[in-house]
Amino acid sequence: MCEALYELFADELIRREIKGKNEGMRRLSELNLKLISENRIPELAKAASDPAYREELLLQYQL
């Protein structure tokens, strides 16, 4: 039964996963552009390697 339900909803699940990934990429791109425009290159490098700091910046910029 579970397999039948998965097959029934597989396309929708895939669409939602892709939409979520695209939204995350959009937010990250916006953050990168803001940091570059403010010449905050060291913070850009740190955000690329530190997920907690990246999330802090995303909240700071309300992204």
Residue frames relative to the residue before (quaternion, step in Angstrom):
aa qw qx qy qz dx dy dz
M 1.0000 0.0000 0.0000 0.0000 0.00 0.00 0.00
C 0.6645 0.5068 -0.3121 0.4519 3.59 0.85 -0.94
E 0.6455 0.5179 -0.3225 0.4596 3.56 0.97 -0.82
A 0.6388 0.5211 -0.3223 0.4653 3.59 1.01 -0.78
L 0.6518 0.4970 -0.3156 0.4781 3.59 0.99 -0.78
Y 0.6283 0.5288 -0.3391 0.4589 3.57 0.98 -0.81
E 0.6603 0.5025 -0.3106 0.4638 3.58 0.87 -0.89
L 0.6361 0.5414 -0.3191 0.4477 3.55 1.05 -0.81
F 0.7985 0.2991 -0.1298 0.5060 3.57 0.94 -0.93
A 0.3497 0.7819 -0.4676 0.2184 3.61 1.25 0.02
D 0.6611 0.5078 -0.3211 0.4495 3.61 0.85 -0.89
E 0.6651 0.4947 -0.3048 0.4691 3.59 0.94 -0.85
L 0.6391 0.5214 -0.3250 0.4626 3.58 0.97 -0.78
I 0.6516 0.5049 -0.3078 0.4751 3.56 0.97 -0.83
R 0.6387 0.5233 -0.3264 0.4601 3.60 0.95 -0.84
R 0.6693 0.4964 -0.3026 0.4626 3.59 0.92 -0.88
E 0.6361 0.5232 -0.3278 0.4627 3.57 1.00 -0.79
I 0.6593 0.4961 -0.3022 0.4774 3.58 0.93 -0.89
K 0.6425 0.5220 -0.3248 0.4574 3.59 0.94 -0.85
G 0.6558 0.5110 -0.3071 0.4631 3.59 0.98 -0.85
K 0.6564 0.4972 -0.3114 0.4743 3.58 0.95 -0.82
N 0.6512 0.5128 -0.3183 0.4602 3.59 0.96 -0.82
E 0.6350 0.5181 -0.3276 0.4701 3.58 1.02 -0.77
G 0.6519 0.5100 -0.3151 0.4644 3.59 0.95 -0.81
M 0.6529 0.5037 -0.3092 0.4738 3.56 1.00 -0.81
R 0.6238 0.5346 -0.3379 0.4592 3.59 1.03 -0.76
R 0.6644 0.5046 -0.3033 0.4604 3.58 0.90 -0.95
L 0.6639 0.5043 -0.3018 0.4625 3.57 0.93 -0.89
S 0.6437 0.5167 -0.3196 0.4654 3.59 0.98 -0.81
E 0.6425 0.5137 -0.3227 0.4681 3.58 0.98 -0.83
L 0.6406 0.5166 -0.3241 0.4667 3.56 0.96 -0.85
N 0.6522 0.5180 -0.3171 0.4536 3.59 0.86 -0.93
L 0.6733 0.4961 -0.3010 0.4581 3.59 0.87 -0.91
K 0.6450 0.5124 -0.3269 0.4633 3.60 0.98 -0.78
L 0.6684 0.4925 -0.3077 0.4646 3.57 0.91 -0.89
I 0.6397 0.5116 -0.3238 0.4736 3.60 0.99 -0.77
S 0.6792 0.5013 -0.3040 0.4416 3.59 0.85 -0.93
E 0.7087 0.4077 -0.2451 0.5211 3.59 1.20 -0.55
N 0.4260 -0.7327 0.4289 0.3128 3.56 1.36 0.23
R 0.3865 0.7027 -0.4900 0.3417 3.57 1.02 0.88
I 0.0245 0.8618 -0.5044 0.0472 3.55 0.84 1.05
P 0.6370 0.5091 -0.3634 0.4506 3.67 0.88 -0.69
E 0.6497 0.5052 -0.3137 0.4735 3.59 1.04 -0.77
L 0.5961 0.5594 -0.3509 0.4568 3.57 1.12 -0.68
A 0.6681 0.4912 -0.2943 0.4751 3.57 0.92 -0.91
K 0.6570 0.5008 -0.3146 0.4675 3.60 0.95 -0.83
A 0.6492 0.5214 -0.3182 0.4532 3.59 0.95 -0.84
A 0.6278 0.5500 -0.3327 0.4390 3.58 1.09 -0.66
S 0.7836 0.3344 -0.1669 0.4963 3.58 1.09 -0.66
D 0.7432 0.3565 -0.1956 0.5314 3.60 1.24 -0.29
P 0.3176 -0.7961 0.4817 0.1826 3.62 -0.14 1.25
A 0.6398 0.5243 -0.3362 0.4502 3.61 0.99 -0.75
Y 0.6618 0.4886 -0.3035 0.4807 3.59 0.95 -0.85
R 0.6183 0.5449 -0.3355 0.4562 3.58 1.03 -0.82
E 0.6654 0.4947 -0.3017 0.4705 3.58 0.93 -0.89
E 0.6046 0.5543 -0.3386 0.4611 3.57 1.09 -0.74
L 0.6843 0.4745 -0.2817 0.4766 3.57 0.93 -0.89
L 0.6176 0.5380 -0.3470 0.4569 3.59 1.02 -0.73
L 0.6578 0.4870 -0.3011 0.4894 3.58 1.03 -0.76
Q 0.6204 0.5587 -0.3259 0.4436 3.56 1.01 -0.86
Y 0.7540 0.3573 -0.1849 0.5193 3.57 0.96 -0.91
Q 0.3855 -0.7530 0.4498 0.2864 3.56 1.33 0.09
L 0.3579 0.7236 -0.5005 0.3128 3.55 0.88 1.02
